[in-house]
Amino acid sequence: MHNIETGSAAPEATQEPPQTRSAARVIRAAVVGTVVEYYDFGIYGYMATFVATLFFVTSNDTAALLGTFATFAVAFFLRVPGGIFFGHVGDKYGRKQALSWTILLMVFATAAMGLMPTYVTLGVWATVTLVLARCLQGFAAGGELGGANAFVSESAPARWRALQTSMVNSGTYLGSLAASLVALALSSLFTKAQILEWAWRVPFLFSLLIGGVGIWIRNRMEDTPQFQELADKGETKKVPVLELLRTSSVPLVKIVFLGALITGGYYIASVYAATYLQKSGGQTPTVAFLSTSLALILGVVTLPISGYIADQYGRKIVLMTGSAAAVVLGVPMFMLMSGGSAWQAMFGQSVLFITVSIVNGASYVTYVEMLKASVRYSGLALGNNITNMLLGGTAPFIATWLIGFTHNSLAPAWYFVFCAALTLGATFFVAETKGVELQAD
C-alpha cells in the first residue's frame, strides 16, 4: 500500500534498520546546516558591543549600540525576499537545492565580515560594507529554517513528527549556543583592547570551519520522498508563492501570529539579553555570555521534550502552556535580570528562554501540518520571516529604544509579554493537527 508520508511502498519489518539510518541522516543534514546558519546569524548580535565601537563611531554609546542593532534588524527585512526566493526554489526544484545554497551564502557573508576593515581604516564605507554583508546573511537565513523543517517533516512518521521537527529547531539553539560560547571564550581569554584590535575577527572567520562541514553534509543528502513524488507527477507550481497566497492565505496569517513568541521572544531572551545583562543588569560580559549559554543549553533540552509531549497530547496544549507561562513570568524574570545577583540573572533568563522553547517545540510541526506540499517551503519561509521581520529582528533595537525613551529598565519585559500574548491569542484560532496526514496537494 502506498504511504503518503514517505512516498514509497510501506516497508517490511526487516527494513526498519535502514529506515532508522535514513531518518538519522535526514535529521543530521537538517540540524547541522541550521547550526551553521544560526551561528553565523547570531554571532553578530553577541558581538554587538564590540561591533558598535568598531563600525559605528559616535560619542554616545547608546546611539552606537542602536546603530549596531539597526543593522541587526536590517537583515531581517531581507529575510522576507530571501524566504520568497528560496521558497520558490525549494517548492519548484527541490528542498535539497535550496538548503544547499542557503548555507553557502551564509558562510560567505559571515567570513567576509571577519575580513572587513573597520571605521578607523575605511570610514563610513566600512559601515556600508558591514550592512551589505549583514543583508546577505539575512537573505540566506530567509530560506533556512522553514526549508529544514519541511525537509524533516516530509520524511518523519506522523507519530513522531513533532519530536523530529523539534530537533531541527534545536539546531537554531545549538548555533546560537556555539556563538555565545565563542563570545564567552573571547571575553575570557582576551582583554577588551585585544578584542577590539584583532580578536573580534575570530568568531566570524570560525564560520569557514563549521560551514565547510555543513556544506559537505548537505550536498550528500537526497530530496524528500514527498517532493520527489510531487515532481514526478508534474504537480509542482510555476510560481509557488502566488499559489500560496491564492489558496493558503489563512494558514499563512496564522503562522505569522503563532510565531510571535519564538521570534520576538527568542531574540529578547537570547541575543538581546546578553547586552541587557551588561547594560541594565550591571553584569560582566563573562556572566552575560555564561547566562545566555546556560539558557540556550536548557532550551536545547526543552525542545525535544516539548516535541514529544506535542506528539503524545497534541500541539495546542503545548502552544498554550508555553505562551501563557511567558505572559505571566515575563516581568518577574526581567526584574531578576535587571537588579539581581549573577545567579538570579541567570535564573531569570533561563526561565524566559524555557517558555520560548516550550512553544518552539510544537510550532513548526503545526505550521507544516497546515500547508500542502506544493507550497510548504514557501509558506514556512514566508510566514516565519514576516514575523521575524516585524518582531524578531527589530526586538533588540526596540528594547534598547524603549529603555532610552521610558528610562525604565523593565521596558523590554513588556515587549516580551506582548509577543507571548500574540502567540497565546493565535492558538485559539488553530485546529488541532496531531496525527493528521501531510497534505500532498
LOBAKOL-201967 format. One line per 8 residues: number of its first residue (from 1); for each residue z, x, y of C-alpha. Coordinates in nm, 3 decimals, padded with zeros to 5 digits. Example, Ala and Ser with C-alpha at 12.3 -4.5 7.8 and 13.67 -1.06 7.14 Angstrom:
2
1) 00.780/01.230/-00.450; 00.714/01.367/-00.106
//
This chain:
441
1) 00.000/00.000/00.000; -00.089/00.130/00.347; 00.207/00.242/00.555; 00.170/00.174/00.931; 00.430/00.436/01.024; 00.262/00.727/00.851; -00.097/00.612/00.846; -00.126/00.701/00.475
9) -00.059/00.565/00.134; 00.305/00.503/00.050; 00.442/00.826/-00.104; 00.573/00.854/-00.456; 00.930/00.968/-00.515; 00.806/01.310/-00.626; 00.657/01.367/-00.282; 00.986/01.349/-00.092
17) 01.045/01.727/-00.055; 00.705/01.777/00.120; 00.785/01.478/00.342; 01.116/01.634/00.435; 00.949/01.963/00.518; 00.684/01.780/00.721; 00.949/01.590/00.919; 01.128/01.918/00.988
25) 00.804/02.076/01.117; 00.734/01.778/01.342; 01.083/01.782/01.494; 01.081/02.161/01.531; 00.745/02.160/01.710; 00.862/01.889/01.950; 01.209/02.031/02.014; 01.110/02.395/02.064
33) 00.843/02.302/02.316; 01.082/02.074/02.501; 01.344/02.351/02.512; 01.092/02.583/02.677; 00.976/02.318/02.924; 01.327/02.224/03.036; 01.448/02.581/03.053; 01.158/02.658/03.284
41) 01.202/02.342/03.487; 01.581/02.369/03.512; 01.626/02.738/03.592; 01.505/02.678/03.947; 01.785/02.427/04.004; 02.054/02.653/03.858; 01.936/02.940/04.077; 01.927/02.716/04.386
49) 02.187/02.901/04.592; 02.004/03.233/04.543; 01.658/03.084/04.595; 01.784/02.932/04.923; 01.876/03.277/05.052; 01.558/03.448/04.932; 01.292/03.194/05.028; 01.442/02.968/05.297
57) 01.564/03.179/05.586; 01.787/02.981/05.823; 02.120/03.031/05.995; 02.250/02.707/05.841; 02.347/02.733/05.472; 02.327/02.357/05.421; 01.977/02.344/05.573; 01.862/02.628/05.345
65) 02.006/02.451/05.042; 01.837/02.127/05.148; 01.508/02.316/05.170; 01.558/02.451/04.820; 01.639/02.107/04.678; 01.349/01.955/04.870; 01.120/02.197/04.685; 01.300/02.099/04.365
73) 01.220/01.735/04.444; 00.854/01.801/04.533; 00.784/01.899/04.173; 00.891/01.554/04.060; 00.624/01.389/04.271; 00.369/01.598/04.082; 00.514/01.475/03.753; 00.350/01.134/03.804
81) -00.010/01.265/03.827; 00.083/01.512/03.552; 00.201/01.225/03.336; -00.119/01.028/03.402; -00.337/01.331/03.322; -00.157/01.438/03.004; -00.108/01.076/02.903; -00.486/01.036/02.920
89) -00.539/01.349/02.709; -00.268/01.251/02.461; -00.386/00.892/02.413; -00.758/00.975/02.408; -00.782/01.320/02.248; -00.453/01.364/02.066; -00.083/01.430/02.112; -00.114/01.791/01.995
97) -00.376/01.890/02.251; -00.177/01.751/02.543; 00.152/01.907/02.429; -00.009/02.249/02.382; -00.137/02.252/02.740; 00.190/02.136/02.897; 00.386/02.431/02.762; 00.116/02.684/02.853
105) 00.102/02.569/03.217; 00.482/02.559/03.247; 00.527/02.915/03.121; 00.257/03.042/03.358; 00.418/02.876/03.663; 00.771/02.993/03.580; 00.672/03.353/03.513; 00.477/03.352/03.842
113) 00.799/03.261/04.026; 00.964/03.571/03.883; 00.690/03.794/04.024; 00.674/03.646/04.374; 00.752/03.841/04.692; 01.039/03.690/04.891; 01.059/03.573/05.252; 01.154/03.921/05.373
121) 00.827/04.060/05.237; 00.578/03.777/05.287; 00.739/03.546/05.539; 00.661/03.176/05.526; 00.382/03.238/05.273; 00.649/03.329/05.019; 00.795/02.981/05.063; 00.449/02.822/05.032
129) 00.376/03.017/04.713; 00.708/02.912/04.566; 00.636/02.546/04.643; 00.291/02.569/04.479; 00.436/02.721/04.162; 00.704/02.454/04.158; 00.435/02.187/04.190; 00.252/02.331/03.888
137) 00.581/02.316/03.697; 00.614/01.951/03.788; 00.256/01.871/03.685; 00.312/02.032/03.343; 00.653/01.869/03.293; 00.494/01.529/03.356; 00.332/01.537/03.014; 00.610/01.690/02.807
145) 00.900/01.463/02.718; 00.706/01.140/02.676; 00.448/01.313/02.460; 00.709/01.486/02.245; 00.883/01.154/02.181; 00.554/00.983/02.097; 00.475/01.269/01.861; 00.803/01.247/01.670
153) 00.840/00.868/01.669; 00.496/00.818/01.518; 00.594/01.038/01.225; 00.951/00.910/01.176; 01.062/00.641/00.928; 01.177/00.321/01.101; 01.535/00.352/00.975; 01.581/00.697/01.134
161) 01.354/00.666/01.435; 01.631/00.669/01.697; 01.802/00.968/01.534; 01.484/01.173/01.522; 01.377/01.091/01.878; 01.729/01.176/01.998; 01.674/01.523/01.852; 01.370/01.561/02.077
169) 01.585/01.479/02.378; 01.837/01.738/02.262; 01.561/01.986/02.346; 01.592/01.892/02.713; 01.964/01.967/02.700; 01.919/02.287/02.500; 01.661/02.404/02.752; 01.893/02.327/03.041
177) 02.180/02.487/02.848; 01.977/02.803/02.799; 01.903/02.807/03.172; 02.271/02.752/03.254; 02.382/03.029/03.015; 02.130/03.271/03.163; 02.255/03.184/03.512; 02.614/03.230/03.388
185) 02.530/03.571/03.239; 02.359/03.671/03.561; 02.659/03.578/03.778; 02.896/03.752/03.534; 02.705/04.079/03.484; 02.575/04.144/03.834; 02.711/04.135/04.186; 02.564/03.892/04.435
193) 02.390/04.181/04.609; 02.227/04.294/04.282; 02.113/03.942/04.204; 01.955/03.900/04.546; 01.794/04.242/04.524; 01.623/04.214/04.183; 01.819/04.040/03.904; 01.723/03.688/04.020
201) 01.378/03.752/03.873; 01.506/03.797/03.516; 01.567/03.427/03.433; 01.215/03.335/03.544; 01.046/03.618/03.352; 01.252/03.532/03.042; 01.022/03.230/03.012; 00.749/03.459/02.880
209) 00.956/03.538/02.572; 01.072/03.189/02.476; 00.746/03.036/02.593; 00.545/03.256/02.360; 00.744/03.126/02.064; 00.695/02.766/02.174; 00.320/02.806/02.224; 00.281/02.961/01.877
217) 00.472/02.675/01.709; 00.286/02.403/01.900; -00.055/02.548/01.813; 00.028/02.527/01.441; 00.122/02.158/01.436; -00.105/01.870/01.330; -00.153/01.545/01.518; 00.040/01.232/01.422
225) -00.090/01.010/01.141; -00.087/00.703/01.365; -00.304/00.869/01.630; -00.540/01.008/01.366; -00.581/00.657/01.225; -00.644/00.522/01.576; -00.907/00.790/01.641; -01.074/00.741/01.301
233) -01.115/00.370/01.375; -01.254/00.441/01.722; -00.972/00.244/01.885; -00.870/00.494/02.150; -00.915/00.362/02.504; -01.163/00.501/02.756; -00.903/00.509/03.036; -00.559/00.464/02.871
241) -00.363/00.431/03.196; -00.576/00.134/03.308; -00.526/-00.028/02.970; -00.153/00.035/03.008; -00.139/-00.136/03.348; -00.353/-00.425/03.224; -00.168/-00.502/02.901; 00.176/-00.338/02.918
249) 00.292/-00.356/03.280; 00.614/-00.543/03.189; 00.731/-00.280/02.936; 00.640/-00.013/03.191; 00.866/-00.169/03.457; 01.149/-00.198/03.203; 01.112/00.172/03.117; 01.136/00.266/03.485
257) 01.467/00.082/03.534; 01.615/00.171/03.196; 01.561/00.539/03.274; 01.768/00.544/03.594; 02.080/00.698/03.438; 01.904/00.952/03.216; 01.706/01.080/03.514; 01.914/01.042/03.832
265) 02.244/01.061/03.645; 02.124/01.356/03.439; 02.032/01.571/03.740; 02.354/01.481/03.921; 02.574/01.560/03.619; 02.396/01.882/03.525; 02.170/02.062/03.773; 02.336/01.942/04.095
273) 02.688/01.963/03.952; 02.663/02.342/03.929; 02.611/02.356/04.306; 02.864/02.076/04.375; 03.143/02.257/04.192; 03.085/02.563/04.410; 03.029/02.394/04.747; 03.268/02.095/04.726
281) 03.497/02.186/04.437; 03.575/02.539/04.552; 03.493/02.686/04.210; 03.337/03.026/04.148; 02.974/03.047/04.025; 03.105/03.159/03.685; 03.327/02.849/03.650; 03.045/02.623/03.771
289) 02.793/02.756/03.520; 03.053/02.762/03.242; 03.139/02.399/03.315; 02.773/02.298/03.311; 02.717/02.485/02.985; 03.011/02.306/02.824; 02.883/01.967/02.942; 02.538/02.040/02.801
297) 02.683/02.150/02.465; 02.878/01.825/02.441; 02.561/01.639/02.538; 02.369/01.804/02.255; 02.641/01.693/02.012; 02.649/01.339/02.154; 02.274/01.275/02.138; 02.225/01.258/01.759
305) 02.548/01.060/01.721; 02.415/00.809/01.972; 02.079/00.800/01.793; 02.249/00.744/01.457; 02.455/00.455/01.596; 02.141/00.306/01.752; 01.973/00.315/01.409; 02.272/00.150/01.244
313) 02.380/-00.110/01.500; 02.096/-00.148/01.746; 01.959/00.004/02.066; 02.108/-00.241/02.319; 02.474/-00.190/02.230; 02.437/00.185/02.280; 02.250/00.147/02.610; 02.508/-00.100/02.744
321) 02.811/00.102/02.633; 02.691/00.429/02.785; 02.575/00.283/03.117; 02.890/00.068/03.158; 03.110/00.372/03.095; 02.913/00.564/03.360; 02.968/00.287/03.616; 03.343/00.283/03.552
329) 03.402/00.658/03.523; 03.164/00.792/03.789; 03.402/00.808/04.085; 03.721/00.915/03.897; 03.537/01.205/03.731; 03.393/01.323/04.063; 03.746/01.320/04.205; 03.844/01.568/03.936
337) 03.537/01.780/04.010; 03.595/01.789/04.386; 03.965/01.855/04.403; 04.098/01.953/04.064; 04.161/02.276/03.879; 03.885/02.455/03.689; 03.978/02.271/03.367; 03.989/01.933/03.542
345) 03.648/02.001/03.694; 03.508/02.088/03.352; 03.657/01.773/03.202; 03.513/01.554/03.478; 03.162/01.695/03.450; 03.167/01.676/03.069; 03.270/01.310/03.069; 02.992/01.222/03.314
353) 02.735/01.403/03.105; 02.851/01.243/02.780; 02.791/00.896/02.927; 02.436/01.002/03.017; 02.385/01.141/02.666; 02.500/00.818/02.501; 02.228/00.628/02.686; 01.971/00.901/02.630
361) 02.019/00.885/02.253; 01.879/00.530/02.245; 01.645/00.527/02.544; 01.321/00.681/02.426; 01.316/00.506/02.093; 01.343/00.180/02.287; 01.051/00.283/02.508; 00.841/00.381/02.207
369) 00.902/00.051/02.032; 00.787/-00.148/02.336; 00.444/00.021/02.358; 00.131/00.011/02.142; -00.018/00.334/02.006; -00.329/00.343/02.228; -00.120/00.363/02.548; 00.209/00.501/02.414
377) 00.180/00.855/02.552; 00.065/00.723/02.891; 00.339/00.459/02.904; 00.617/00.700/02.814; 00.493/00.967/03.056; 00.424/00.736/03.350; 00.740/00.526/03.316; 00.968/00.826/03.275
385) 00.804/01.019/03.558; 00.816/00.733/03.806; 01.192/00.716/03.753; 01.218/01.094/03.772; 01.023/01.094/04.098; 01.231/00.820/04.259; 01.578/00.904/04.128; 01.580/01.231/03.934
393) 01.406/01.496/04.138; 01.549/01.365/04.464; 01.904/01.347/04.324; 02.025/01.697/04.430; 01.864/01.653/04.774; 02.012/01.306/04.826; 02.355/01.415/04.703; 02.359/01.714/04.940
401) 02.237/01.497/05.228; 02.497/01.227/05.154; 02.780/01.476/05.181; 02.645/01.608/05.510; 02.588/01.258/05.651; 02.917/01.096/05.539; 03.136/01.408/05.541; 03.274/01.270/05.214
409) 03.267/01.497/04.909; 03.271/01.192/04.679; 02.944/01.051/04.815; 02.735/01.185/04.521; 02.955/00.983/04.284; 02.820/00.660/04.429; 02.463/00.777/04.369; 02.555/00.842/04.005
417) 02.713/00.497/03.978; 02.407/00.338/04.140; 02.178/00.493/03.875; 02.411/00.378/03.597; 02.419/00.023/03.737; 02.037/00.006/03.739; 02.026/00.101/03.371; 02.304/-00.140/03.281
425) 02.126/-00.427/03.457; 01.794/-00.347/03.287; 01.945/-00.366/02.938; 01.993/-00.741/02.979; 01.614/-00.783/03.003; 01.527/-00.576/02.695; 01.487/-00.726/02.349; 01.649/-00.551/02.052
433) 01.384/-00.338/01.877; 01.584/-00.188/01.592; 01.380/-00.185/01.269; 01.051/-00.302/01.417; 00.717/-00.158/01.304; 00.548/00.053/01.570; 00.262/-00.136/01.733; -00.073/00.007/01.622
441) -00.290/-00.158/01.887
//
